[in-house]
Amino acid sequence: MPVFLKKIELFGFKSFADRTKVEFVSTITGIVGPNGSGKSNIIDAIRWCLGENSPKTLRSSGFEDILFSGSQYRQPLSVAEVSLLFDNSTRILPIPLDEVEITKRYYRSGETKTLLNRN
């Protein structure tokens, strides 16, 4: 039985300057939207949060490129954060909880933190 992705929350990751939540209520068949809407950045965020360590695979020259770099009206951010919330009611993940949240943070200083259920 597959693990069900319930929610993605992004902040400061690439084009997502504001805290953004994408909730999934059933099986995902695709992410659609116009050019420039962030579809590829959502996929990059999922891959990075699950452990991708190659900036090239994330379409970046280095990890500093995953930080929101600012715009004409907004300052650059010093942290990128991605959280994935999974339904684990079938216990496919060896954790005795119905929901499991993985969070990954990258700071402009180069420090990275990975959290499991906010710890």
C-alpha angles and dihedrals in degrees: 000000000000125000110251117228105217103175145003119202119190132185126173092351111139107298096001103095093156124058103269128190125196113189123196118205098180141007113320115236097171148333111238135181143121124295111286096023095116102258094137091043090058090053090047089051092053092048093047094048091050091054111278105159101181115095088197091060087052090053092251136116091220139353092264085070091068090066117093100259098203134251139225089286104028135060121235115265125235097213137045118200132183125181126189119195116201131192104234098173090124090054093231085145110063094241121108094229132101091222129037123192123196116194127185126189131189120193126203087242088067095253117137128197129190119196132191112205090344094304 
